[in-house]
Amino acid sequence: MPDRSGVPFPSYRGNFLALRNWRQSSWLLLGRDATSKCIRGVAFIVVPRNYFDSQAIQGDVGMKIAARGANFIVAFLKSYGPSNLKRYFWDREFAGTKWDFIDRTEGDCVYENLEKYANNGSILDLGCGPGNTANELSTDAYQKYIGVDISEEALGKARRRTVETGRGNRNFFVRHDFVNYTPEQEFDVILFRESMYHVPIGKIKETLNHYIKYLKTDGVFIIRIATSDAEHAGANKPRPMAMVQLMEREFDVVEKRRYEHVSRPMILVLRPKPLT
Ligand SMILES: C[S@@+](CC[C@H](N)C(=O)[O-])C[C@H]1O[C@@H](n2cnc3c(N)ncnc32)[C@H](O)[C@@H]1O
């Protein structure tokens, strides 16, 4: 029998607790929140038996693989899980510091596009986050803004910032899963700003089709989607690129532009194809 004594059982590395050894071929991973230390995700990974015999899987390398596995599962559940689980994971993240970097995004490329298409009218922002769009967009660009988000933590930030900016008469927020939200009016712009990524790719067409009836006659969808990141050093990330291609196929593209920020955000302005 190989000596596995070097592999701790259980062991903590950062925010992951790995319980290994069930039939020598699997790891149960418990991911914990960095600040509260509460368990926030569970993953079960089966690895071929002889994999454990290699030194490479042991110690920190093993933990990195475990961490990646757990991250992958949380990301999967945030897009494909039931609404209450999605809400749980998003709330935990917004309660911590993970998303603090989107609190202030003045000057973002999305604003010039919103200002062009909002017609000083109405905007529906699906996956609105902490209220950056609602409070950074020029007040000359719109009269009414509705932000929808699954996370009450994010919406709390959005509402507080709206009070600070004095926009309470035009910014409104609703907690809902955008996959099945039913608006009560039509909009000049329906926006998915860095939130389309969380719609299962097989549901993008269905989700946009659901919202078509809430676009005004000349209304448009605006999609902002990051297509790279520092890890990819400017190279395309496959999943967002596949999403872009799918939307281009299914809708009329009014505008498409890729910006030279490190995340290479793509802006797509879409209209429904005319009925034939
Ligand atoms: C990456 S953040 C983007 C926030 C903001 N739009 C921005 O670009 O700064 C994604 C947002 O989408 C929200 N979200 C993810 N899945 C959702 C869903 N199914 N329904 C509603 N909101 C969702 C998250 O809570 C989060 O606020």
The ligand as an SDF file (V2000), in Angstrom:
LIG
                    3D

 27 29  0  0  0  0  0  0  0  0999 V2000
  -21.3040   40.2030  -11.9410 C   0  0  0  0  0  0  0  0  0  0  0  0
  -22.6500   40.9190  -11.0740 S   0  0  0  0  0  0  0  0  0  0  0  0
  -22.9800   42.3370  -12.1220 C   0  0  0  0  0  0  0  0  0  0  0  0
  -23.6410   43.4610  -11.3920 C   0  0  0  0  0  0  0  0  0  0  0  0
  -23.8610   44.7380  -12.2260 C   0  0  0  0  0  0  0  0  0  0  0  0
  -24.8210   44.5080  -13.2860 N   0  0  0  0  0  0  0  0  0  0  0  0
  -22.5620   45.2060  -12.8220 C   0  0  0  0  0  0  0  0  0  0  0  0
  -22.3120   44.9650  -14.0140 O   0  0  0  0  0  0  0  0  0  0  0  0
  -21.7690   45.8130  -12.0990 O   0  0  0  0  0  0  0  0  0  0  0  0
  -23.9860   39.8430  -11.5240 C   0  0  0  0  0  0  0  0  0  0  0  0
  -25.2770   40.2220  -10.8210 C   0  0  0  0  0  0  0  0  0  0  0  0
  -26.3180   39.4160  -11.3330 O   0  0  0  0  0  0  0  0  0  0  0  0
  -27.1130   38.9880  -10.2460 C   0  0  0  0  0  0  0  0  0  0  0  0
  -27.7400   37.7250  -10.6360 N   0  0  0  0  0  0  0  0  0  0  0  0
  -27.1180   36.5720  -10.9550 C   0  0  0  0  0  0  0  0  0  0  0  0
  -28.0200   35.6320  -11.2780 N   0  0  0  0  0  0  0  0  0  0  0  0
  -29.2430   36.2100  -11.1480 C   0  0  0  0  0  0  0  0  0  0  0  0
  -30.5670   35.7440  -11.3690 C   0  0  0  0  0  0  0  0  0  0  0  0
  -30.8100   34.4960  -11.7560 N   0  0  0  0  0  0  0  0  0  0  0  0
  -31.5800   36.6200  -11.1820 N   0  0  0  0  0  0  0  0  0  0  0  0
  -31.3540   37.9000  -10.7810 C   0  0  0  0  0  0  0  0  0  0  0  0
  -30.1070   38.3850  -10.5570 N   0  0  0  0  0  0  0  0  0  0  0  0
  -29.0570   37.5530  -10.7510 C   0  0  0  0  0  0  0  0  0  0  0  0
  -26.1550   38.8390   -9.0840 C   0  0  0  0  0  0  0  0  0  0  0  0
  -26.7860   38.8850   -7.8330 O   0  0  0  0  0  0  0  0  0  0  0  0
  -25.2320   40.0230   -9.3260 C   0  0  0  0  0  0  0  0  0  0  0  0
  -25.6990   41.1750   -8.6930 O   0  0  0  0  0  0  0  0  0  0  0  0
  1  2  1  0
  2  3  1  0
  2 10  1  0
  3  4  1  0
  4  5  1  0
  5  6  1  0
  5  7  1  0
  7  8  2  0
  7  9  1  0
 10 11  1  0
 11 12  1  0
 11 26  1  0
 12 13  1  0
 13 14  1  0
 13 24  1  0
 14 15  1  0
 14 23  1  0
 15 16  2  0
 16 17  1  0
 17 18  1  0
 17 23  2  0
 18 19  1  0
 18 20  2  0
 20 21  1  0
 21 22  2  0
 22 23  1  0
 24 25  1  0
 24 26  1  0
 26 27  1  0
M  CHG  2   2   1   9  -1
M  END
$$$$
